[in-house]
Amino acid sequence: AEALKKHSIVGDIRAKGMLWGIELVKDRKTKEPFPAELKIGQQIADYAFEKGLSITAGQGSADWVNGDDLRLSPPLITFHEQIDEILAIIDEGMGKIKL
């Protein structure tokens, strides 16, 4: 998941076992969130869903209005190859975001 930090919109990645959270920010240094109306997280989640991956996009994580994040909880019986595929789909989705 650390490879996703190459995208400037990734503010932080938190994980505990197979529960992951990816914070999406407008400015990584200041952690400034995206405005809610852009729905950045939802755009990535929609792209992932088109590719067969179901992830949750959260909004309001910064101030109950603005701020986006992605939440994943793959099954405990997920193979390394499947993790790589999950990350590739998210990576592709982040690459589709035009700022």
N, C-alpha and C positions, 0 to 999 in steps of 0.2 A: 504494500500500500504506500510505502514511502516514495515510490517512483512517481506517484501522482503529484508530489510536491513540485514537480517541474512546471506545473501550471500555476500561474501567478494568482489565480482565484482561490487556491487552496490555502486557507489560513492556518489550519491545524488538522491533524488526523489523530483520533483517539480510538483505542481498541482495548477490549478486554475479552480475550478468547476470540470467539467468532462474532462478537457484537462490535460493530465499527461505527464511528461517527466521523464525517468529513465536513469541517466547517468551510464555508465558501464566503470569501470576502472580496470587496472591491479593491482594498489596499492592504496588502499583507503586513506591512510595517505598522500601520496604525490600527489594523483590524476593523477599518471602516466597513460596515455592511453594505450590501447592495440594497437599493430601494425595493420595497415589497412588490411594486408593480412589474418589475423585470422578471420575477419568478425564475431566477437562474437555476435553483435547485430543481424545480419542476421541469424545466427544459431538459436537464440532464436525465432526470428520472423518466421522462417521456421517451427520450431517445433510447435509453436502456430497455424500456419495455418493448419498443419496436424490435429490438435485437433479442428479445426473449428473457431479459433479466428484470426481475421485479425488485425495486428498491424504493424506499420511502424518502420523499423530499419534505423537509420541515421548513416552516417559515416563522419569522418572529423570534428567532433565537437570540437576537442582539438586544432588542428592546420591546419585545412582544408585538412588534409591527414589522420592522425591517430585520434582515438577516436570513440567510439560507444555510441549510445543511442537508447532507445526505446521510441516511441511516441504513445500515445493512445488517442482516443477521442470517447468513447462510446456514444451512443445516450442519450439525456437528460431523456428519459423515461426508464432508466435501473433500474431494481429492485436490492435490496441488495443481493439477492441470485445470481444474474447474476454477480455482482461485485465480489462476493466471487469466482465464477467460473473463471472469468477473471484472478484474482490474483493467483488462484491455477494453472492455465495453465502456466502462466508466471513463477511461482515458480518452477514447474516441468521442464520447459525449461531451467531455470538457473541451476538447479541441473544436467542437462545433459552435461553441459560444463565441459570438462576435461582440466585442466591447468597443 
